Amino acid sequence: MPMDAAEIESLIKQSLPDAEVSITDLRGDGDHYAATVVSSAFKGKSRIQQHQLVYKALQGNMGTVLHALALQTSAPDD
């Protein structure tokens, strides 16, 4: 069963409470999303480390229930 955008946002905000999250369903199939995540937790971290934090927040759903997620991450004012 595909994930909906609200569920993705909720999981991210559970791990990164201050995050500003914007989710777009790229195909309308609940499988391919783009997400922009801005969080102070990303400050001082590489882009890879930032993405790893988001993937961890998705609790193993990436690559299974959630097929594709194009990520843009940044710390506030980056």
Buried (B, 14 or more C-beta within 10 A) or exposed (E): EEBEBEBBBEBBBEBBEEBEBEBEBEEEEBBBBBBBBBBEBBEEBEEEEBBEBBBBBBEEBBEEBBBEBEBEBBBEEE
